Amino acid sequence: MAAVRDLAFDPWDPAFVADPYPAFAELRARGRVLYYEPSDQWLVPHHADVSALLRDRRLGRTYLHRFTHEEFGRTPPPPEHEPFHVLNDHGMLDLEPPDHTRIRRLVSKAFTPRTVERLKPYVHRLADELVAHLVREGGGDLLTDVAEPLPVAVIAEMLGIPQADRARLRPWSAAICGMYELNPSAETAAKAVRASVEFSDYLRQLIAERREQPGDDLISGLIAAHDEGDRLTEQEMISTAVLLLNAGHEATVNATVNGWWALFRHPGQLAALRADHTLVPSAVEELLRYDTPLQLFERWVLDDIEIDGTTIPRGAEIAMLFGSANHDPAAFTDPERLDLTRRDNPHISFSAGIHYCIGAPLARIELAASLAALLRQAPTLRLAAEPQRRPNFVMRGLTGLRVEVG
């Protein structure tokens, strides 16, 4: 058994969280799969393996479609966590076929390319307004002034959540997403459960209102979506709305601040981008690769698999290291170099396979809109203070990013 020993990989160490990429290089050099006892997971650090495993049907986001907890050798979650798991376990991200297939098909009827394209003018207008306010103020916190309000407002607009209620969304989302970190604390779990109850109750009421008075919004679309007699249950609608909100802004927020922090540390690349705004699309892809907002994605082993001569048994959990895969020299030329002109960029920041991010086109529109608006309106944007990393490893971001203009 290949195991992680005497390596710098430590998801709870602030020094590692600040810069995990040297430790990832060590992991890749050590092997294709390594057992990590503190989280009881098998770490997979190489791009080719991660890409293949994301498409491997012997792995699953859940096992409950085939096994009970006891049959799978796992302890059921504590009863007090039930509201979180009811909410989480009915969303597309944590389901497998046939339920995943059915729900994704129905959600896709409401979340169409036309729906996303129709939002484009709103996204660009909002990005311009947020950046204009930042410029008028002479700077501020890029996180709270631009990165956060843009995607939260966009997904709330899509879902049809009233303006007055939108301030509640981000705290609920942050509390729920705390459960996706490795070995979350009892306090983190309690906050996630409370947020799950409050968010679910809120959406249940909103769904009831939309049943009575449908609108041109995603929740109304989810209510109306049907296929060969199939419809989303109320719980599936609630879980889908929460998933779209959480996934629809967490990655975008973190990609924005991670990306600008990377640009400030690479002034030559920032200067090239300022000189040529046509680089924005490739810059978005490279910034997503270079400092990946989602560092780790977990899968359960439903049937024994073998990786490089090591058998991973049914019942084990695999942790695919997206950040490591996106820095694998076997997949990327000179991966430690930020190159905004990179053309061959098969990053997996939006996952792959049946769980490929349904919101990836929208995220790309948002990231490009805010980047372009900042380049256009704030050509002298500069760092005002060294930022601090959030303590989270899985969802990689900053506590803030203070900037100055003028």
matplotlib code that plots the C-alpha trace (Angstrom):
import matplotlib.pyplot as plt

x = [0.0, 1.4, 0.8, 1.4, 4.2, 6.7, 5.2, 4.1, 0.5, -1.6, -5.0, -5.2, -1.8, -2.1, 1.3, 0.1, -3.2, -1.3, 0.6, -0.3, 1.4, 4.9, 3.3, 1.2, 4.5, 5.8, 2.6, 2.8, 6.5, 5.5, 2.9, -0.4, -2.5, -1.6, -3.5, -4.0, -4.9, -6.1, -9.0, -9.2, -9.0, -7.0, -5.4, -5.1, -2.8, -2.2, -4.2, -4.7, -6.0, -8.3, -9.7, -10.3, -11.8, -14.3, -15.8, -15.4, -18.8, -17.2, -17.0, -20.0, -20.8, -23.2, -23.4, -27.0, -28.5, -26.7, -25.9, -27.0, -24.5, -23.9, -23.4, -20.9, -18.9, -19.8, -21.3, -24.6, -24.4, -25.7, -29.4, -28.9, -27.3, -30.3, -31.6, -28.2, -28.1, -31.7, -30.9, -27.5, -28.5, -31.3, -29.2, -27.6, -24.1, -24.6, -26.8, -26.0, -28.0, -30.9, -31.9, -29.0, -29.9, -33.6, -33.0, -30.2, -32.5, -35.3, -33.1, -31.6, -35.0, -35.1, -31.3, -30.9, -28.1, -30.8, -31.5, -27.8, -27.3, -30.3, -28.5, -25.4, -26.4, -27.5, -24.2, -22.1, -24.3, -24.0, -20.2, -19.8, -21.9, -20.0, -16.6, -17.7, -18.6, -15.2, -13.5, -15.5, -14.5, -10.8, -10.7, -12.0, -12.3, -12.5, -14.1, -17.1, -17.4, -17.2, -16.4, -19.2, -22.2, -21.9, -22.5, -24.8, -27.1, -26.9, -28.0, -30.6, -32.0, -32.1, -33.9, -36.3, -35.4, -36.7, -34.1, -35.0, -34.1, -30.8, -28.6, -29.5, -28.2, -24.5, -24.4, -26.6, -24.4, -21.2, -22.5, -23.7, -20.4, -18.5, -19.5, -17.6, -14.2, -12.3, -13.4, -15.7, -16.0, -19.2, -19.7, -19.4, -21.9, -24.4, -24.2, -24.7, -27.8, -29.3, -28.7, -30.1, -33.4, -33.7, -32.8, -35.2, -38.1, -37.5, -37.4, -40.5, -42.5, -41.1, -42.0, -45.5, -45.8, -44.5, -47.0, -49.7, -48.1, -45.5, -42.9, -40.1, -37.5, -35.7, -37.8, -41.0, -39.1, -38.2, -41.9, -43.0, -40.2, -41.5, -40.6, -42.6, -44.6, -41.5, -41.4, -39.1, -40.3, -40.5, -37.4, -35.5, -36.5, -35.3, -32.0, -31.5, -32.1, -29.6, -27.0, -27.4, -27.0, -24.0, -22.2, -23.3, -21.3, -18.8, -16.4, -16.8, -16.1, -13.0, -11.8, -12.1, -10.0, -7.6, -7.1, -6.5, -4.1, -2.2, -2.2, -0.8, 2.0, 2.8, 3.0, 4.3, 1.2, -1.1, 0.6, 0.2, -3.5, -4.0, -2.4, -4.5, -8.1, -8.6, -6.7, -9.6, -11.1, -7.8, -6.9, -10.1, -9.2, -5.6, -6.6, -9.0, -6.2, -3.4, -5.1, -8.0, -11.1, -12.2, -9.1, -10.5, -13.5, -14.5, -15.9, -16.9, -15.5, -18.6, -16.6, -12.9, -10.6, -6.9, -4.6, -1.0, -1.0, -2.8, -6.3, -8.7, -11.5, -15.2, -16.2, -13.1, -13.2, -11.1, -10.0, -9.2, -6.9, -8.0, -5.3, -2.6, -4.0, -4.1, -0.4, 0.7, 3.6, 2.3, -0.7, 0.6, 3.8, 5.6, 2.6, 4.0, 4.1, 1.1, 0.6, -2.5, -1.9, -1.9, -3.9, -3.6, -5.4, -7.3, -7.9, -10.6, -11.7, -15.3, -15.0, -15.8, -18.1, -21.8, -21.1, -19.5, -20.6, -23.9, -23.2, -19.8, -21.0, -22.5, -19.4, -17.2, -19.5, -19.3, -15.5, -14.9, -17.4, -15.8, -12.2, -13.0, -14.8, -11.8, -9.3, -11.4, -12.4, -9.6, -6.4, -4.3, -5.8, -3.2, -2.9, -3.4, -2.6, -1.3, -4.4, -5.0, -6.0, -9.2, -8.4, -10.4, -8.5, -11.2, -12.8, -9.8, -10.1, -9.2, -10.7, -10.5, -8.5, -7.9, -7.2, -6.6, -7.5, -6.0]
y = [0.0, 3.4, 5.8, 9.5, 9.7, 12.5, 14.7, 18.3, 17.3, 18.6, 20.1, 21.6, 23.4, 27.1, 26.9, 24.1, 25.8, 29.0, 27.1, 23.4, 23.1, 22.0, 19.3, 18.2, 17.8, 15.5, 13.5, 13.1, 12.0, 9.5, 7.6, 7.5, 6.7, 7.2, 6.3, 9.3, 8.0, 11.3, 11.6, 7.8, 8.5, 7.5, 10.5, 10.7, 13.5, 12.9, 14.5, 11.4, 9.4, 12.1, 12.7, 8.9, 8.4, 11.2, 9.1, 5.7, 4.3, 2.0, 5.2, 7.2, 10.4, 8.2, 4.5, 4.5, 3.6, 0.2, -0.4, 0.4, 2.2, -1.1, -3.1, -0.6, -0.7, 2.9, 4.5, 6.3, 10.1, 11.1, 11.8, 15.4, 16.0, 14.7, 18.1, 18.7, 15.2, 15.4, 18.6, 17.5, 14.0, 15.0, 17.3, 16.2, 16.5, 13.7, 11.3, 8.6, 7.1, 6.6, 9.4, 11.7, 11.2, 11.9, 15.1, 16.5, 15.9, 17.8, 20.6, 21.0, 21.8, 24.9, 25.6, 25.9, 27.6, 30.1, 30.9, 31.5, 33.5, 35.7, 36.7, 37.9, 41.6, 41.6, 40.0, 42.6, 45.5, 44.4, 43.8, 47.3, 48.9, 47.1, 48.0, 51.6, 51.8, 50.4, 53.0, 55.9, 54.8, 54.7, 50.9, 48.6, 44.8, 43.1, 40.1, 41.9, 44.7, 42.7, 39.0, 38.1, 40.3, 39.5, 35.7, 35.8, 38.4, 36.5, 33.1, 34.8, 36.6, 33.3, 31.5, 34.4, 35.2, 38.6, 41.4, 41.9, 38.2, 37.9, 39.0, 35.8, 33.5, 33.9, 33.1, 30.1, 28.9, 29.4, 27.5, 24.6, 24.4, 24.1, 20.4, 19.8, 20.3, 17.3, 16.1, 19.1, 20.0, 19.6, 23.4, 23.5, 20.7, 22.5, 25.6, 23.6, 21.9, 25.2, 26.8, 23.7, 24.0, 27.8, 27.7, 24.7, 26.4, 29.6, 27.8, 25.7, 28.9, 30.4, 27.3, 27.4, 31.0, 30.2, 27.3, 29.9, 32.6, 31.2, 33.6, 33.7, 32.3, 29.0, 27.9, 28.3, 26.4, 23.6, 23.3, 23.1, 20.7, 17.3, 14.4, 11.3, 11.7, 12.5, 15.6, 16.9, 16.3, 19.3, 18.1, 17.7, 21.2, 22.6, 20.6, 21.7, 25.3, 25.2, 23.3, 25.9, 28.7, 27.2, 25.9, 28.9, 31.4, 29.7, 28.7, 32.0, 34.1, 32.2, 32.0, 35.8, 36.6, 33.7, 34.9, 38.6, 37.6, 35.5, 38.4, 40.8, 38.3, 38.1, 41.8, 40.8, 38.7, 41.4, 44.0, 41.8, 41.4, 45.1, 45.7, 43.1, 42.5, 39.8, 37.6, 37.6, 34.2, 32.3, 34.2, 33.0, 29.4, 29.8, 31.5, 28.6, 26.2, 28.0, 28.4, 26.0, 27.1, 23.5, 21.6, 18.2, 16.1, 12.9, 9.6, 6.3, 3.1, 1.0, -1.9, -2.7, -0.8, -1.1, 1.9, 1.2, -2.2, -1.0, -2.4, 0.1, -1.9, -1.4, 0.9, 3.1, 6.8, 8.4, 12.1, 13.4, 16.4, 18.9, 21.4, 18.8, 17.5, 21.0, 21.4, 18.0, 18.4, 15.3, 17.4, 21.0, 22.5, 24.3, 24.0, 26.3, 29.2, 31.5, 31.8, 33.7, 32.8, 29.0, 27.3, 23.6, 23.8, 20.7, 21.8, 20.0, 22.8, 22.2, 18.4, 15.9, 13.0, 13.0, 15.5, 18.1, 21.5, 22.4, 26.0, 26.2, 28.3, 30.9, 30.9, 31.6, 34.5, 36.0, 35.6, 37.2, 40.0, 41.1, 40.7, 42.8, 45.5, 45.8, 46.0, 48.6, 50.8, 50.3, 50.0, 51.1, 48.6, 47.5, 45.5, 47.6, 44.9, 41.3, 39.0, 36.2, 32.7, 31.3, 28.3, 26.0, 23.6, 22.0, 25.4, 27.5, 31.3, 34.4, 36.2, 39.4, 41.2, 44.9, 47.0, 50.6, 52.5, 55.8]
z = [0.0, -1.0, 1.8, 2.4, 5.0, 5.6, 3.0, 3.2, 2.3, 5.2, 4.4, 7.9, 7.9, 7.0, 5.2, 3.0, 2.3, 1.4, -1.4, -1.8, -5.3, -4.1, -2.0, -5.0, -7.0, -4.3, -4.4, -8.2, -7.9, -5.2, -7.2, -8.9, -5.9, -2.2, 1.0, 3.4, 6.8, 8.5, 6.1, 5.3, 1.5, -1.5, -3.1, -6.9, -8.0, -11.8, -14.5, -16.6, -13.7, -12.4, -15.9, -16.3, -12.9, -13.3, -16.1, -14.4, -13.5, -10.9, -8.8, -7.5, -5.6, -3.5, -2.8, -1.4, -4.8, -4.5, -0.8, 2.7, 4.9, 6.7, 3.5, 2.3, 5.6, 6.5, 9.6, 8.9, 9.5, 12.9, 13.1, 13.9, 10.5, 8.7, 7.4, 5.7, 4.1, 2.9, 1.2, -0.2, -1.2, -3.5, -5.7, -9.0, -7.7, -5.1, -7.1, -9.6, -12.5, -12.9, -10.5, -11.7, -15.3, -14.8, -12.7, -14.9, -18.0, -16.3, -15.0, -18.4, -19.8, -17.5, -17.5, -21.3, -23.3, -24.4, -20.7, -20.1, -23.2, -22.3, -19.1, -20.9, -21.1, -17.4, -16.4, -18.3, -17.1, -13.5, -13.8, -15.2, -12.4, -9.7, -11.1, -11.7, -8.0, -7.0, -9.2, -7.8, -4.3, -5.3, -4.5, -1.9, -1.4, -4.7, -3.0, -1.4, -4.0, -7.3, -7.0, -4.7, -5.6, -9.3, -9.4, -6.4, -8.1, -11.4, -10.0, -7.8, -10.8, -12.7, -9.8, -9.4, -5.8, -4.8, -4.3, -0.7, 0.2, -1.6, 1.3, 3.1, 0.3, 0.7, 4.5, 4.0, 1.1, 3.1, 6.1, 3.9, 1.9, 5.2, 5.2, 2.0, 3.7, 5.1, 8.5, 9.3, 13.0, 15.1, 15.0, 11.2, 11.0, 13.3, 11.2, 8.0, 9.5, 10.6, 7.2, 5.4, 7.5, 6.9, 3.2, 2.6, 4.4, 2.4, -0.9, 0.0, 0.4, -2.8, -4.8, -3.4, -4.5, -8.0, -8.3, -7.8, -10.0, -12.4, -13.7, -16.3, -13.8, -13.2, -10.2, -12.3, -15.0, -12.6, -11.6, -15.2, -16.4, -17.2, -19.5, -20.2, -17.0, -14.9, -12.8, -10.1, -6.6, -4.3, -2.4, -5.7, -6.7, -3.4, -3.6, -7.2, -6.4, -3.5, -5.6, -8.5, -6.0, -4.2, -7.2, -9.2, -7.2, -4.9, -7.6, -9.5, -6.4, -5.6, -9.2, -9.4, -6.3, -6.9, -10.4, -9.6, -6.8, -9.4, -11.8, -9.2, -8.5, -12.3, -13.4, -16.9, -17.6, -16.2, -18.4, -21.5, -20.6, -20.2, -23.5, -25.3, -24.0, -26.6, -24.3, -21.8, -22.9, -22.7, -19.5, -17.8, -18.6, -17.5, -14.2, -13.5, -14.1, -12.3, -8.9, -8.9, -6.9, -6.2, -5.1, -4.3, -5.5, -3.7, -5.1, -3.5, -4.9, -5.8, -7.3, -6.7, -9.0, -9.7, -10.2, -11.0, -9.4, -6.2, -5.7, -4.2, -2.5, -2.7, 0.2, 0.0, -0.8, -3.5, -3.4, -6.8, -6.5, -9.1, -8.1, -8.6, -11.8, -13.2, -12.5, -13.9, -16.4, -18.2, -19.3, -19.3, -20.6, -17.8, -15.5, -12.8, -15.2, -15.5, -19.3, -20.3, -24.0, -23.2, -25.9, -25.0, -21.6, -20.7, -17.1, -15.1, -12.9, -14.0, -13.4, -16.2, -17.1, -16.0, -13.2, -15.5, -14.1, -15.7, -14.9, -16.6, -19.5, -17.1, -14.9, -17.9, -18.9, -15.4, -15.1, -18.5, -17.8, -14.5, -15.8, -18.9, -16.8, -14.5, -17.3, -19.1, -16.2, -13.7, -15.8, -12.8, -10.4, -7.9, -4.7, -1.5, 1.1, 1.2, 1.2, 3.6, 2.5, 3.9, 6.1, 3.8, 1.5, -0.6, -1.7, -2.2, -1.8, 0.0, 3.0, 1.0, -1.7, -1.0, -4.1, -5.1, -8.2, -9.4]

ax = plt.figure().add_subplot(projection="3d")
ax.plot(x, y, z, "-o")
ax.set_aspect("equal")
plt.show()
